[in-house]
């Protein structure tokens, strides 16, 4: 017996969606086909943040109750109309990744179990120079979302002092993201350095509530993850449905919404209506690109005052000037043992 399927039209193509009734979000009873229809309805807003970006596929073939896996390489059996880009990782390896430039790409990915989209901060025309600075606000255990909102507003203030326009969105989980379109002339290392300087400045202004500390044992409040700007790190894009029980969406906001936003209200079931009624708060994100010179000057000042580099993610090679990659408590314990 043939497996159940439906044919969906997207971007002028007919795509086969297998097992359309498979439940992806049991708490809400939402199916694979519901997810397909969400991305079809929100295509313009979704693709705005994915266009020409190599994108990692995080596949949830059994829905949110299953175990996901990352697929960085487009399979050789993929249809020849799929758009791709070949990226280089810090390890020196390469991969041909999906570039989801229209609704047909979205449907093709969802059929494989993709729920959220995780693009690089570069365009395929220049894979070594990001056009996006990403501020990822990650609250520690027990930190209320109200504190995330407060830190977001302080990030906005710092960005504006440096002449940068940020676009906020919920993460679709417990945090917030703020994106800044930048001129594609800075290396990944420079963008990360600028993000670290930004994080440290917010930390100075909000001690105990915001932190740039990499090691979890040293963090207080909301962690500003500067390392999300390192090469090959990705974040769920705007309008991605997240793999959480209530199908929340990583939803762009107007700045005047940030102080009162409730992420639980922004879901796969409510965001399409919000888009129809209010439009996309991030619609103008590509109209203005910024340089990072001012933030890099702040980084240079920090360095002159003794603040060097901060730890990199563990899969990166040890970087010049990077502090030891060992938890501070372990380092202290080792020092006592040698005393």
N, C-alpha and C positions, 0 to 999 in steps of 0.2 A: 504494500500500500504506500502510495506517495505521501511524503510528509506534507503537513498543512503549510500553505504559503499564500501570500497575496502579492499582487503586482502593484507597485507604487510608481507614479510618475513624478519625476523631480528633475528640474533644469532641462527639460526636453528629453529625458531618458526614462526608460522603463526599467525598474529595478525589482528584483525578486526579494521579498522579505520572508524568511523562513520562520516558522513557529511564531506568528504574530501575536498569538494569545498567551505566550509565555509571560508569567507575572514577574516583572522586574522589581517592583516595590510592593511587597506583600502587605505592609501596613496600610497602604492607600489603594491596593488592588489595581495598580497601574501596570500596563503590559508593555512589551516591546513595541507594539504598534502605537500605543499612546505616546511613547518616547519619539518614535518616528514622526508622528503628527505634530508634536511640540516643535521639533526642529524644522519641519516644513513650514509651520506657521511663523516661526521666528527667524527664518533663514537670513533675511537682510541684516538684522542686528547681530546674529551669531557670526556670520561670515565677515562682518566688518572687523572683527577681532582675530580672525584666522587667515584672512586673505594673504596669500603668498608666504605663509609661515610654515616651515616644517613642523609637524605635529606628532607627538607620541600618542599611540593608541593604548589606552588602558582598558582592557577588555574584562567585562563582567558577564561571562557567558551564562552564568546561573543567577543573574540578578544580584541585588545588593546583599543577599544572604549568602552568596557564594564567595569564593576566593578569587580576586582579580589577578591578572598578570599584565605586565607591560610588553607591548610589541612595538619595537622601534623600527623594524624593517617591514616594508610592504612586501607581501609574498610575491613570488615570481608568477603565480597563477592569477594575480589581480588583473582586472580588465585594463586594456591598453589606454583607455581614456583617462584613467586616474592621473592626476598631476602629483609630482613628487619633487623632492630635493635631496641631494646627498650631503649629509652633514658629517663633520669630524668631531669626535669626542676627545676629552683630555687624554685618554689612553692611547690615542693615535688611530683607533679604529674608526671605520666609517659605516654609515647606514643610509639607505634610501628610505626617507620618511614621507608620509602622506602630507600633501598640501591641500587642505579642504577648502576649495575655492567656490563651491556652490552646494546647493541642496543635495545634488546627486552624491557628492562625496560624503555628506552627513549621513544620508540614508545607508550608503554602503558601509560606513563605519558602525552605525548602530546595529546593522544586521549581524556584525561580528561580535556585538556585545559592548561596544563603546558607549559609555554613559556621559562622561565629561571629556572635554577636549583640552589637551595640554600642549600648547604651542611654544616654540622658541620665541625669544624676543627679537628675532631678526627676520628679514625678508629674504627670499631665495636669490634675489639679485645681488645681495651682499651678506654672506653668511658669517662674516667675521666682525661685523660692526652692528651692534644692536640699535634699534630705533625705538626702544622702550626701556625706561627705568621702572623697576617694579618694587613697590614698598609692600612687604608682606607682614601683616600684624597678627601675631600668633599669641593668644593669651595663655598663660600658665594655668595649671590646675587650680580650680576654684576662683579664678579671676572672672568677675562678672562682665557681661558684654557692655555694660555701661562704661566700663573703663576702656574697652577697645574703642568705643565711640569718642571718648575724650582724647585718647592718643591720636586717633585719626585727625581730629581737628587741629591738634598741635602740629602734626606732620604737614597739614595744609599751610599753617602759618609759616613754618620753616621754608617750605617750597616757595611760597610767595615772596619771602624775603630774598630768595635767590633768583627771582624772576621766572619761576617754573609753575606751570599750570597742571594741577593734578586732577585725575578723574577717579572718584571713589567707587567701590563696589563691595557688596558683601562677598565673603569667600564661599558662601553656601554651607559653611560649617560653623566654627566658633569665632572666626576672625574677620578681618577686613583687608582689602587690597586697595592700593592707590597706584595708578599708572600715570606716567609722564611720557609723552612722545618726545623723542630726542633726535637730533641730527645724527645720521649714521656715519659718524666720523670718529667715535671713541671705541677703543677695544673693549672686550669683555672685562679685562682687568681694570680699566679706567672706570667703567660703569659701576663695577662692584666697589671700587675705592670711593666713588662718589656716594654710593648707597650707604657705605659704612660711616662716612663723615656725617651724612644726614641722620643716621640712627644714633650716633654718639651725641649729636647736638640736641635731638629730642630727649635723649636720656638725661642730659644735663639740665634740661628745663623741667623734667618730670621725674626726679629721683624717686625710686621706689615704685613707680607706676609704669615706667617704660625702660627697656633695657636693650643694649646691644650685645650682651654677654652670650657667647656661643654655648658655654657649658651650662646645662640645665640646673646644676646645683648652685650656680651663681645668679640665676635669673630672679627678678622680682617683677611682678606685673605682666606687661605685654612685651613680648620679644619682637624686635624689629629685625627680621631675618634678611640681613644684607647679602647672605650667600645665595639667595634666590636669583641674584644677578650674575652668578658665575656661569661659565659656559656649560651647556647641556642641562641646566636646572630649568624646570618648567613649573608653571602654576595653571590651575584650571582657568580657562578663559571666561570672559564675560558671556553671560547667558548660558553657560554650561549647567546642565542639571548635575547635581552632585549625588554620589552613591551613598546617600543617607536615607534612613527609613521614610522620612516625610517628603522626599524628592525636592529638597530645597534647590534653589538656583543661585548661582553666583551673579548677583544682579546689580548693574550700574545704578547709581543714585545721583540726585542733585545734592549739592553740598548742604542745602538747607533741610534735607531729609536725614542727614547722618545722626544728628543729636537724638532723634526719636525712633530710628528704624528698628523694626523687629524682624530679624531674618526669617523667623518661622512663618511670616506672612508672605514670603516671596518664594513660591514653589512652582513646580511644573504646571500646576493647575491654575495659578493666579497670574503668573508673569505675562502670558500672551494677552490677557485682557488689559493688564497695565500698559503694555506696549501700544495696544490699539488706542487706549484712552489718553495716555500721557506722552507717548513717543519715547525715544531712546535718549536718556540723559547723556550718553556718551557719543551721540551722533556726530559731534564736531571734533572728536578726538584727533582725527588726522589732519585738521586744518592748520595746526601750529606745532612746529617741531623746535626744540630748544637745544642749546648747547649746555654742557655741564661744567663750564669753566669756573663758575662761581663756587659750586660744590667742591670741585677739585682744589680750588684755592683754600677752602676750609679744611680739606684733607691735608694739604701741605702745612697749614698752620698747626693742626693737631700733631703732625709728625715732628715739627720743630719743637713742640712742647713735650715731646716724649711719648706720644701715643703712636706706636707703630702699627703694623698689620695685625689683624685678628685671625683666629683659626679658619681654615678652609674646610670644606666637606671632606670626609675621610677618604673618598675614592680619588681625590686629587693628589698629585705628587706634591711633596713638600715644597713650599714656595720660599723664595728669597725674602728674608726678614720676617717670616711667619714665626710666631711663638711656638713652643713645644706643644705637640698634639697629645696632651695627657691631661686628664681631669685634675684640676687644682688640688683636690683632696688627696689624690694619689701622689701628686708631686710632693706635697707636704709630707706625706707618710714616707716616701722614699728618702726625703731629706733627713728626717728624724732617724731613719735606720742607718744612715751614713755618719751621723754625728758621733 
